């Protein structure tokens, strides 16, 4: 069975940090592709270790976007 999850990747200094929102799994990589691959592996290991009981069906429909805010200074 295949389940879909929501992933968010952000750039922090020289690393790309990847988060799986539903599971709270986090990984990183020096490139976007490496972060994505590392998160894929981390999610699969998480499910292998803890089973799929309690793993949500499908994504929560998260909406991820960039926000701009005025900053004084």
N, C-alpha and C positions, 0 to 999 in steps of 0.2 A: 504494500500500500504506500502511496506517496502522499505526504502532507505538505502543505505550503505554509511558509513562515514569512514574516516581514523582517527584512534586514536593512540596517542603516549603516552607512560607512561615512566616517568623518575623517578629515585630515588634521592630525595633531602633531605639530613640529615635523619631524621627518617620517612619521609613521601614519599609516591609514589604520583606523580603528573600526572594526566591524562588530555590530551588535545584532543579535537575534532578539527582537522585542518580546516575543511570546515566552521564550525559555530563559531569558536573562544570560545567555551565553555570549561571551565576548572573545574576540581574537584580534590579531593585528598582522600587518605586513608592510614591507617597505614600498610596495606598489599596490595599486588598486586591485589588480588581478591576484596578487599574493594574499591580500587581506580577504578577498572573496573566497579563494580556495581554502584558506586556513579556517574561515568561519564554517564553510561547508563541512570540513573534516571535524571541527569541534562539535557541531550540531549532531552529526552522525555518531560521534563517540559518546555524547551526552545521552542520546536515545539508546545506544547500545548498553551503556552503563546503568541507566535508570529505567529502561523500558519505555514504552509509549503510553503507559497509563498516566492519565493526567495531562497528556500533551493535547493542546487544543486542536479542534478540527478547523483547519483553514485559518487564515489571518484575521485579526480583529478589525480589519478595514482601516488600519491606521493611515493617516494622511500626513506625510512628511514634507516639509517645505522650509525654505529659508525665509527668515524674518529680518526686516531692517528696522532699526529703532534709532531715533535721534539721541546722540550722546553729547552732553555738555562738556566743554573742556577746552 
